Amino acid sequence: MLTDQKEIEIISKAKQKNVRDPKRSREHFYRIFSDFLYNKNFVDKDFIDLGAGQFDFAEIVREKKGNCVGIDSDPAVLELGRYKGFEAIEAKINKLMDYKIDRKFDGVFNKFSINAFWCRDDDDTHKALIKSLVALIKEDGWSWIAPWNGIPASANLSEDRIIHILEFQKNQFIQLGFDAIEISKEDAIYYGINGSVANNIIFTKNLKFEKH
């Protein structure tokens, strides 16, 4: 939730309606920390949030004495992050493989900011996108990825093609050392990753899921 008037003014220009809402709760993020990141050290560690929104993840990392970089393509989001004192990198998440980010991080976080159907016509591009995301993780680092796999209304995909795309995404993450956790709609709501999506799934690396 944003209370600073300058922050509210900045985020009012955001492209996405849910990002513009200054009353948006941070509770979902705290639940993710409690159930997935409870045993991780954040002090003086470096993290990146792909699709930073209102920089909720980054704020909690800062509370835990860590450092967080936010990536987004929305000028209002980038301005908000910089106003809050965070490093904010302008990049389109769906074109991440086209950007040169010569750094690795102790943790890579992505909440509802990638979509399997971005690459619905090209498995090679889909594979490259996932690899570029995973390349940001240090060898002993962790990652928490919850895709927003909403099917574009204009896509006109067959059921078989939808299944292929979702399985391709899942298998790529598994091959790169991730666990695939399929969750209920109730849990999706609990973690703030519910919506009109084709599946409810979280990909984790070097994390242990435990409800607290």
Steps between C-alpha positions, in 0.01 A plus 500: 500500500630841404451795736765745377320754280787519252499121462123503443539773239772304319321165495173659382665512157567123487373307200334218694191573710601274790843665519338845514304411816676668797295292746631170367595276791851363551364207702532252210873568485544442872322165460742401224795592722348303789436179304780494242784729614485446877846341525688735267756758604445845348764706681734664245372265227395610152158429350304587189126533445387452141188713467545717808151657521488714815835356620330299776751216475788747500364678808486174697852411386615840626326434834713185518820701428541374145533679166247472219495608136168539319445437130200638315405671175243739648650850546279564805621181670862590429447853633337365816788261564762771458302737723496227766878469467522175304694425186246465219591357160284563195440177310211306351467168683371326186820607321738434789732294278568813292645692797851462633487480878854405604414421861381204699284515809451308823128490429282553192133579558216524250138530609250486214729669247580229247257317274547171315275627221732786410690241298201295388627468142869446570641241741858616435418855612316363803806293592733800456278718721503249785876448467562876516302516823682205655836647395448775759519254791828437680610137512391470864215749466125449510206597284123535540304529175119514482396555138182669393397251232194678370401404145467804270148525362635548149726193512240251371693201635385140493481307826795286387711809432414649839606178671824491297593859592436448871688170506788653306534779757482253787755262348746778421503615861531143629793432266671808642476371856168643615218337690151544353236553769141486380277678750128523562292803406466571871878513542531711186268755661696474827827589325346763273555307177141426410321612188383387160785260433544159336673353805613584852866408527812623678855415395757502780874437514686426824190575706290289735126561499350477847174655616543703820 
